[in-house]
Amino acid sequence: MVVSEFVSSLRRNYGIEFKNLALLDEAFTHSSYANEHRELGISDNERLEFLGDAVLELTVSDYIYRKYPDLPEGRLTRMRASIVQTRSFSSFSREAGFDKYIKLGNGEEAAGARQRNTLLEDLFEAFCGALYLDQGRGTVIRFCEQIIFPKIDAGDFDETRDFKTLLQEELQKDGDAAIRYELLSTVGPANARVFNVRVMNGDVELGNGSGKSKKIAEQAAAKTALADLKQANA
């Protein structure tokens, strides 16, 4: 079974407490471990990985669909692809400490599979599949709100940087643009700060925005500037 230290860390860090620990154990059982311990009759995590992949794709799709109501289908698809990929999911696994607890066969362990990106991607999907079966999609969403959605909001994925890119492209249609982002203020306590930023083109203020980080605030300012430019040119 999964170690109590991991169960405690899930409760402490994410507010997750599995009702069926056998599901959690299965999610962290690699096929190499199951094959080396066939006498135990245990299942590996491949079926849970299949389910988790679908649950995560729906959850991420729903989030970005609602967050970016003006983005066309093509750009939403590219954004989702940049989130639901090996590099992203493997980094989420490491952030959550999942790599420490995956059960591997001796051969895979010796080969360094514990840090293999594809394995950690599969592990992240299997965990979310197990969480879905244990507590439903609402709990998966709450987990994603802690580990995935903040990174989307912060612009960690290429498509979420488009407001700044689009603003630059729009302004450069008429020649060179001297775009810069200025921090106006930071308000609130350390654990709930709000950053206020404005975007300038030379000496002209184009828009301002706020967010939980400077990156988010800059995106908000660029979005406002784009909307104002669109209205002015209408």
Secondary structure as UniProt FT lines:
FT   HELIX           4..14
FT   HELIX           21..27
FT   HELIX           31..36
FT   HELIX           38..40
FT   HELIX           46..67
FT   TURN            69..70
FT   HELIX           73..83
FT   HELIX           86..95
FT   TURN            96..97
FT   HELIX           98..100
FT   HELIX           106..110
FT   TURN            111..112
FT   HELIX           113..115
FT   HELIX           117..135
FT   HELIX           137..147
FT   HELIX           149..153
FT   TURN            154..155
FT   HELIX           158..161
FT   HELIX           162..172
FT   TURN            173..174
FT   STRAND          179..187
FT   HELIX           190..192
FT   STRAND          194..201
FT   TURN            202..203
FT   STRAND          204..211
FT   HELIX           214..232
//
